[in-house]
Amino acid sequence: MIALPDALQRELAAVFGDGWLTDPGQRLAYAYDNSRRQSLPDAVALPRTREQVQTLVRACRRHRVPVIARGRGTNTTGASVPVAGGVVVSFERMDRILEIRPGDRCAVVEPGVLNGDLQAALKPHGLFWPPDPTSAAFSTVGGNLACNAGGPRAVKYGASRDNVLALTAVTGAGELIVCGTATTKGSTGYDLHRLLVGSEGTLALIVEASLRLTPSAPARAALRGIYRDVSSAARAVARLMAQPVTPSMLEFMDAQCVRLARDVGGAELPHEAGALLMIEADGDAHTLPHALEALRRAAAGDGLLALDDAVDEAAREKLWAARKALSPALRTLAPGKINEDVVVPVSRIPELVDGVQALASEFDLPIVCFGHAGNGNLHVNLLYDPADVAQDQRARAAMARVFALALALGGTLSGEHGIGLAKRDFMPQAVSAQTLALMRQLKQVFDPDAILNPGKLLPDA
């Protein structure tokens, strides 16, 4: 038996038909996300239309039943885990690409479209949508927008918030709103569509998105810089970001990552490597060589051990092998991993990495750092055994100290993963009391009965 009121159960079963799931086995598939947290929803709705979403939200509001939006559950913060029960709304059946307008550099999609499927549909038009999280083959556009997903390309092209033109969404009051405009310029009132991006389904449920597209560069090439230590690599990052040519990707790996990629992943890397930068540029055949030369000059300097380049796709893939070998290698060290994505000013990266390694020694747990150096957005991966109570406690305490360190260095809690459950209790440290109060007021306006994704993003008052 499910915990929903009988009247609500009957109403929504009639609306959704086979898209209304109440069997415990069916509901279990929607109980968790990539954070490994789990909580069983009371029911799952699979809408096909925005009208169904409106009907569901209005009905749940009348009965004060929580509504939790879900893409494919690839997020790592617990943002889509239904900790308060209620109804999970999975948008897997709202997966149409409604329009591709190359002349307007715009695509109109439903929230359940996979990022990878959208990119494949755009490729024949010579266009792409810049957000490229690691989960792009599996994650949905709606989920990307909800968490403001980024990826390696964000250093040049921005994250999800920078690449959306307009959103159609259903508020917690069941109202259908249209925010933004399909034009690439607009100055008409408040910037509500950018407010909804990154709000993790706590303000409204996105049912349609007009996305800003970018022309694909005809050529790209890569450089791999191997450095003596983290400080040398970080100084190179600062030089790379200070000169006129913006790299299309700028990825960092610390000494632990380099060792893992070499010893476990089999990548060809020297033993004296203390840090690694993967640098990419894109452009046309005439300008790309000049861009690469500018990046080479910026990457050079004290501490550089080797600078390898790749002018064709095969060579580029070979250079990227070290980065691709990293995640599988991490799994060999411990059964559990906490992966958080703190952000600091680029110039503070050495202090962040040094501080993290000091915490690793203090708490006797391996911690490795890699990520999007051009944005100062590093993934801090703490490895431990969740079944070991002492290790679990040390891991939680160490990650709290990582957050405090990032904030002390002038950074913040997340660059692309969001807050969800994992970081909401740290929000008062990252955001002033006045700003947090304003966020709660906005929540009240959009979701007057607090039914949308309760317990996420905002800490308890």
C-alpha positions as CSV (number, residue, x, y, z in Angstrom):
1,M,0.0,0.0,0.0
2,I,1.2,3.5,-0.8
3,A,1.0,6.5,1.5
4,L,-0.8,8.8,-0.9
5,P,-4.4,9.9,-0.2
6,D,-6.9,7.7,-1.9
7,A,-8.5,10.6,-3.8
8,L,-5.1,11.7,-5.2
9,Q,-4.2,8.2,-6.1
10,R,-7.4,7.7,-8.1
11,E,-7.2,11.1,-9.8
12,L,-3.6,10.7,-11.0
13,A,-4.0,7.0,-11.9
14,A,-6.8,8.1,-14.3
15,V,-4.6,10.9,-15.7
16,F,-1.4,8.9,-16.3
17,G,-2.6,5.4,-17.0
18,D,0.5,3.2,-17.5
19,G,2.6,6.2,-16.7
20,W,1.5,6.0,-13.0
21,L,3.8,3.6,-11.1
22,T,3.0,2.4,-7.6
23,D,4.5,-1.1,-7.5
24,P,7.5,-1.1,-5.0
25,G,9.8,-2.7,-7.6
26,Q,9.0,0.0,-10.1
27,R,9.4,2.8,-7.6
28,L,12.8,1.5,-6.5
29,A,14.3,2.4,-9.8
30,Y,13.5,6.1,-9.0
31,A,14.6,6.0,-5.4
32,Y,18.3,6.9,-5.9
33,D,20.7,8.9,-7.9
34,N,24.5,8.8,-8.5
35,S,25.1,10.0,-5.0
36,R,24.2,6.5,-3.8
37,R,21.6,7.9,-1.5
38,Q,18.2,6.2,-1.6
39,S,14.6,6.9,-0.5
40,L,11.5,5.2,-1.9
41,P,8.9,7.5,-3.5
42,D,5.2,6.9,-2.9
43,A,4.5,6.9,-6.6
44,V,6.2,7.8,-9.9
45,A,4.6,9.8,-12.7
46,L,5.8,9.6,-16.3
47,P,4.1,12.6,-18.1
48,R,4.0,13.1,-21.8
49,T,2.6,16.6,-21.8
50,R,3.0,19.9,-19.9
51,E,-0.8,19.7,-19.2
52,Q,-0.2,16.4,-17.3
53,V,2.6,18.1,-15.3
54,Q,0.3,21.0,-14.4
55,T,-2.5,18.6,-13.4
56,L,-0.1,16.6,-11.2
57,V,1.3,19.6,-9.4
58,R,-2.1,21.1,-8.8
59,A,-3.4,17.9,-7.4
60,C,-0.4,17.3,-5.2
61,R,-0.6,20.9,-3.9
62,R,-4.2,20.3,-2.8
63,H,-3.0,17.3,-0.7
64,R,0.4,18.8,0.3
65,V,2.2,15.9,-1.3
66,P,5.9,16.5,-2.4
67,V,6.8,16.5,-6.1
68,I,10.3,15.7,-7.1
69,A,11.5,16.2,-10.7
70,R,13.9,13.7,-12.1
71,G,16.0,13.3,-15.3
72,R,18.2,10.2,-15.4
73,G,19.6,10.5,-11.9
74,T,23.2,11.1,-12.9
75,N,23.6,13.9,-10.4
76,T,26.0,13.3,-7.5
77,T,24.4,15.4,-4.7
78,G,21.2,13.6,-3.9
79,A,19.2,16.3,-5.6
80,S,16.6,13.9,-7.1
81,V,16.3,11.5,-4.1
82,P,12.7,11.7,-2.7
83,V,13.7,12.0,0.9
84,A,10.3,13.2,1.9
85,G,8.4,10.6,-0.1
86,G,5.8,11.9,-2.5
87,V,5.6,11.7,-6.2
88,V,8.7,11.5,-8.5
89,V,8.1,13.1,-11.9
90,S,10.4,11.4,-14.4
91,F,10.5,13.2,-17.7
92,E,11.8,10.2,-19.7
93,R,8.7,10.3,-22.0
94,M,9.0,14.0,-22.7
95,D,12.0,13.5,-24.9
96,R,11.3,15.2,-28.1
97,I,13.5,17.7,-30.0
98,L,10.7,20.1,-31.0
99,E,12.6,22.4,-33.3
100,I,16.2,23.1,-34.6
101,R,16.5,26.5,-36.1
102,P,20.0,26.9,-37.4
103,G,19.4,30.5,-38.6
104,D,18.5,31.5,-35.0
105,R,21.1,29.2,-33.4
106,C,18.3,27.8,-31.3
107,A,16.9,24.4,-30.4
108,V,13.6,23.9,-28.6
109,V,13.5,20.6,-26.6
110,E,11.5,18.8,-24.0
111,P,13.4,18.2,-20.7
112,G,13.8,14.4,-21.2
113,V,16.0,14.7,-24.3
114,L,19.5,13.2,-23.7
115,N,22.3,15.6,-24.0
116,G,24.1,13.2,-26.3
117,D,21.1,12.7,-28.5
118,L,20.7,16.5,-28.9
119,Q,24.4,16.8,-29.9
120,A,24.0,14.1,-32.5
121,A,20.9,15.9,-33.9
122,L,22.8,19.2,-34.1
123,K,25.9,17.9,-35.7
124,P,24.6,17.8,-39.3
125,H,23.7,21.5,-38.9
126,G,27.3,22.3,-37.8
127,L,26.1,23.3,-34.3
128,F,26.4,22.1,-30.7
129,W,25.0,22.8,-27.3
130,P,28.1,23.7,-25.1
131,P,27.3,21.9,-21.8
132,D,29.3,18.6,-21.9
133,P,29.2,16.9,-18.5
134,T,30.9,13.5,-18.2
135,S,27.4,12.0,-18.1
136,A,26.4,13.7,-21.4
137,A,25.6,10.3,-23.1
138,F,23.0,9.5,-20.4
139,S,22.0,12.8,-18.7
140,T,19.0,14.8,-19.8
141,V,18.9,18.4,-20.9
142,G,16.3,19.1,-18.1
143,G,18.7,17.6,-15.5
144,N,21.6,19.6,-16.9
145,L,19.6,22.8,-16.6
146,A,18.3,21.9,-13.1
147,C,21.9,21.5,-11.8
148,N,23.6,24.1,-14.1
149,A,25.8,21.4,-15.5
150,G,29.1,22.4,-17.2
151,G,32.0,20.2,-18.3
152,P,35.4,20.8,-19.9
153,R,34.0,23.2,-22.6
154,A,32.6,25.6,-20.0
155,V,36.0,27.4,-19.8
156,K,35.3,28.9,-23.3
157,Y,31.6,28.4,-23.9
158,G,30.0,28.6,-20.4
159,A,27.8,26.2,-18.4
160,S,24.1,25.5,-18.9
161,R,23.0,28.9,-17.5
162,D,25.0,30.6,-20.2
163,N,23.4,28.6,-23.0
164,V,19.7,28.8,-22.4
165,L,17.4,31.4,-24.0
166,A,14.0,30.6,-22.6
167,L,12.2,28.1,-20.4
168,T,8.6,27.0,-20.0
169,A,8.0,25.7,-16.5
170,V,5.3,24.7,-14.0
171,T,5.6,26.4,-10.6
172,G,4.7,24.9,-7.3
173,A,1.3,26.6,-7.6
174,G,0.6,24.7,-10.8
175,E,1.0,27.8,-13.0
176,L,2.6,27.5,-16.4
177,I,5.1,30.3,-16.9
178,V,7.4,31.3,-19.8
179,C,10.7,32.9,-18.9
180,G,13.1,34.5,-21.3
181,T,12.9,34.8,-25.0
182,A,14.0,32.8,-28.1
183,T,16.0,35.9,-29.3
184,T,19.7,36.1,-28.4
185,K,19.2,39.5,-26.9
186,G,16.5,40.5,-24.5
187,S,16.0,43.2,-21.8
188,T,12.4,42.8,-20.7
189,G,12.0,42.5,-17.0
190,Y,13.7,40.1,-14.6
191,D,16.0,37.3,-15.7
192,L,13.8,34.5,-14.5
193,H,15.0,31.8,-16.8
194,R,18.5,32.1,-15.5
195,L,17.1,32.0,-12.0
196,L,15.4,28.6,-12.7
197,V,18.7,27.1,-14.1
198,G,20.5,25.6,-11.1
199,S,17.4,25.7,-8.8
200,E,17.3,21.9,-8.7
201,G,13.5,21.6,-9.2
202,T,12.8,23.6,-6.0
203,L,11.1,26.5,-7.8
204,A,9.4,25.0,-10.9
205,L,9.5,22.0,-13.2
206,I,10.9,22.7,-16.6
207,V,8.7,21.4,-19.4
208,E,10.4,23.0,-22.4
209,A,13.7,24.8,-23.1
210,S,14.9,27.0,-25.9
211,L,18.7,26.5,-26.0
212,R,21.4,28.8,-27.3
213,L,23.5,26.9,-29.9
214,T,27.1,27.5,-31.0
215,P,28.7,26.7,-34.4
216,S,31.1,23.8,-34.3
217,A,34.7,24.7,-34.9
218,P,36.0,23.0,-38.0
219,A,39.3,22.0,-36.3
220,R,40.7,21.4,-32.9
221,A,44.1,20.4,-31.5
222,A,45.5,19.5,-28.0
223,L,48.5,20.1,-25.9
224,R,49.6,18.2,-22.8
225,G,51.8,19.9,-20.3
226,I,53.6,17.9,-17.7
227,Y,54.8,19.9,-14.7
228,R,57.2,19.4,-11.8
229,D,54.6,20.3,-9.2
230,V,51.1,21.7,-8.7
231,S,52.3,25.2,-8.2
232,S,54.1,25.2,-11.6
233,A,50.9,23.9,-13.3
234,A,48.7,26.5,-11.5
235,R,51.0,29.3,-12.6
236,A,50.7,28.1,-16.1
237,V,46.9,28.0,-15.8
238,A,47.0,31.7,-14.7
239,R,49.2,32.6,-17.7
240,L,46.9,30.6,-20.1
241,M,43.8,32.4,-18.9
242,A,45.4,35.9,-18.9
243,Q,46.4,35.9,-22.6
244,P,43.9,36.6,-25.5
245,V,43.4,33.0,-26.8
246,T,40.8,31.2,-24.6
247,P,41.4,27.5,-24.6
248,S,38.3,25.4,-25.4
249,M,39.3,23.0,-22.6
250,L,41.8,23.3,-19.8
251,E,41.9,20.3,-17.5
252,F,44.1,19.7,-14.5
253,M,45.4,16.5,-12.7
254,D,47.3,16.5,-9.5
255,A,50.3,14.2,-8.7
256,Q,48.0,11.4,-7.3
257,C,45.9,11.5,-10.5
258,V,49.1,11.3,-12.6
259,R,50.3,8.3,-10.7
260,L,47.0,6.5,-10.9
261,A,46.7,7.2,-14.6
262,R,50.2,5.9,-15.2
263,D,50.5,2.9,-12.8
264,V,46.9,1.7,-12.9
265,G,45.5,3.1,-16.1
266,G,48.6,2.5,-18.2
267,A,49.0,6.0,-19.5
268,E,52.5,7.0,-20.8
269,L,53.6,9.6,-18.2
270,P,57.0,10.2,-16.6
271,H,57.6,9.3,-12.9
272,E,58.7,12.8,-12.1
273,A,55.4,14.3,-13.2
274,G,53.9,16.3,-10.3
275,A,50.9,17.7,-12.2
276,L,49.4,17.6,-15.7
277,L,47.4,20.1,-17.8
278,M,45.3,19.1,-20.8
279,I,44.9,22.1,-23.1
280,E,42.7,22.2,-26.2
281,A,42.1,24.9,-28.8
282,D,39.5,25.0,-31.5
283,G,39.1,27.2,-34.6
284,D,39.5,27.1,-38.4
285,A,42.5,25.8,-40.3
286,H,44.0,29.3,-40.7
287,T,43.7,30.5,-37.1
288,L,44.3,27.3,-35.1
289,P,48.1,27.2,-35.5
290,H,48.4,30.7,-34.2
291,A,46.1,29.9,-31.3
292,L,48.2,26.8,-30.5
293,E,51.4,28.8,-30.5
294,A,50.0,31.3,-28.1
295,L,48.9,28.5,-25.8
296,R,52.3,26.9,-26.0
297,R,54.0,30.2,-25.0
298,A,51.7,30.6,-22.1
299,A,52.1,26.9,-21.0
300,A,55.9,27.2,-21.0
301,G,57.8,28.4,-17.9
302,D,59.4,27.3,-14.8
303,G,58.5,23.8,-13.8
304,L,57.4,22.6,-17.2
305,L,58.9,19.1,-17.9
306,A,57.4,18.3,-21.2
307,L,54.9,19.8,-23.7
308,D,53.4,17.4,-26.2
309,D,51.0,18.4,-28.9
310,A,48.5,16.6,-31.1
311,V,47.5,18.1,-34.4
312,D,45.1,15.3,-35.5
313,E,42.3,13.3,-33.9
314,A,44.3,10.1,-33.3
315,A,47.1,12.0,-31.6
316,R,44.6,14.0,-29.6
317,E,42.9,10.8,-28.3
318,K,46.3,9.4,-27.3
319,L,47.0,12.5,-25.2
320,W,43.6,12.3,-23.6
321,A,44.2,8.7,-22.6
322,A,45.7,9.8,-19.2
323,R,42.5,11.7,-18.3
324,K,40.2,8.9,-19.5
325,A,42.2,6.3,-17.5
326,L,41.7,8.2,-14.3
327,S,38.1,7.4,-13.2
328,P,38.5,3.6,-13.7
329,A,41.8,3.8,-11.8
330,L,40.1,5.5,-8.9
331,R,37.8,2.5,-8.4
332,T,40.8,0.3,-7.7
333,L,41.7,2.2,-4.5
334,A,38.6,2.0,-2.4
335,P,34.9,0.8,-2.6
336,G,33.6,4.3,-1.8
337,K,34.1,7.7,-3.3
338,I,32.9,11.2,-2.4
339,N,33.2,13.4,-5.4
340,E,32.6,17.1,-4.7
341,D,33.3,20.0,-7.2
342,V,34.4,23.0,-5.3
343,V,35.5,26.2,-7.0
344,V,38.3,28.7,-6.2
345,P,39.9,31.6,-8.0
346,V,42.4,30.1,-10.5
347,S,45.3,31.7,-8.6
348,R,44.3,29.8,-5.5
349,I,44.4,26.3,-7.0
350,P,47.9,25.5,-5.5
351,E,46.6,26.4,-2.0
352,L,43.5,24.3,-2.5
353,V,45.4,21.3,-3.7
354,D,48.1,21.7,-0.9
355,G,45.3,22.1,1.7
356,V,43.5,19.0,0.4
357,Q,46.6,16.9,0.6
358,A,47.2,18.1,4.2
359,L,43.7,17.0,5.0
360,A,44.4,13.6,3.4
361,S,47.3,13.1,5.8
362,E,45.4,14.4,8.8
363,F,42.4,12.1,8.2
364,D,44.5,9.2,6.8
365,L,42.4,8.9,3.6
366,P,43.5,9.3,-0.1
367,I,42.1,12.4,-1.8
368,V,42.8,13.2,-5.4
369,C,42.0,16.4,-7.3
370,F,41.3,16.9,-11.0
371,G,39.0,19.0,-13.1
372,H,38.3,22.2,-15.0
373,A,41.3,24.3,-14.1
374,G,40.4,27.2,-16.4
375,N,37.3,27.8,-14.2
376,G,39.1,27.0,-10.9
377,N,36.5,24.2,-10.7
378,L,38.2,21.1,-9.2
379,H,36.7,17.7,-8.4
380,V,37.9,16.6,-5.0
381,N,37.6,12.8,-4.8
382,L,37.8,11.3,-1.3
383,L,38.3,7.6,-1.3
384,Y,37.2,5.4,1.6
385,D,35.3,2.3,2.7
386,P,31.7,3.1,3.5
387,A,31.3,-0.1,5.5
388,D,34.1,1.0,7.9
389,V,32.3,3.2,10.4
390,A,35.5,5.0,11.4
391,Q,36.5,5.7,7.8
392,D,33.0,6.9,7.0
393,Q,33.1,9.4,9.9
394,R,36.6,10.6,8.9
395,A,35.5,10.9,5.3
396,R,32.5,13.1,6.2
397,A,34.6,15.3,8.5
398,A,37.3,15.7,5.9
399,M,34.9,16.8,3.2
400,A,33.4,19.4,5.6
401,R,36.9,20.7,6.0
402,V,37.4,20.8,2.2
403,F,34.3,23.0,1.8
404,A,35.6,25.3,4.5
405,L,39.0,25.5,2.8
406,A,37.4,26.4,-0.6
407,L,35.3,29.1,1.1
408,A,38.3,30.5,2.9
409,L,40.2,30.8,-0.4
410,G,37.4,32.9,-1.8
411,G,35.6,30.1,-3.6
412,T,32.3,28.4,-3.3
413,L,30.7,25.0,-2.7
414,S,29.9,23.9,-6.3
415,G,30.6,24.8,-9.9
416,E,28.4,22.4,-11.7
417,H,27.1,19.6,-9.5
418,G,24.8,21.8,-7.4
419,I,23.9,21.6,-3.8
420,G,21.2,18.9,-3.4
421,L,21.4,17.1,-0.1
422,A,25.1,16.8,0.0
423,K,26.0,20.5,0.6
424,R,22.8,22.2,1.8
425,D,23.9,22.3,5.4
426,F,27.0,24.2,4.3
427,M,25.0,26.9,2.6
428,P,25.0,29.3,5.6
429,Q,28.8,29.3,5.4
430,A,28.8,30.1,1.7
431,V,25.9,32.6,1.5
432,S,25.1,35.5,3.8
433,A,22.1,35.3,6.1
434,Q,20.4,38.1,4.1
435,T,20.9,36.4,0.8
436,L,19.7,33.1,2.2
437,A,16.6,34.8,3.5
438,L,16.0,36.3,0.0
439,M,16.4,32.8,-1.5
440,R,13.7,31.5,0.9
441,Q,11.4,34.3,-0.1
442,L,11.8,33.4,-3.8
443,K,11.1,29.8,-2.9
444,Q,7.8,31.0,-1.2
445,V,6.8,33.0,-4.3
446,F,7.4,30.1,-6.8
447,D,6.3,27.3,-4.5
448,P,3.9,28.7,-1.8
449,D,3.3,25.3,-0.1
450,A,6.9,24.0,-0.4
451,I,5.9,20.9,-2.2
452,L,8.7,21.0,-4.9
453,N,11.8,18.9,-4.0
454,P,11.6,19.5,-0.2
455,G,14.8,19.2,1.8
456,K,17.1,20.2,-1.1
457,L,19.4,23.1,-1.7
458,L,18.1,25.4,1.1
459,P,19.0,24.4,4.7
460,D,16.2,24.3,7.2
461,A,15.3,27.7,8.5
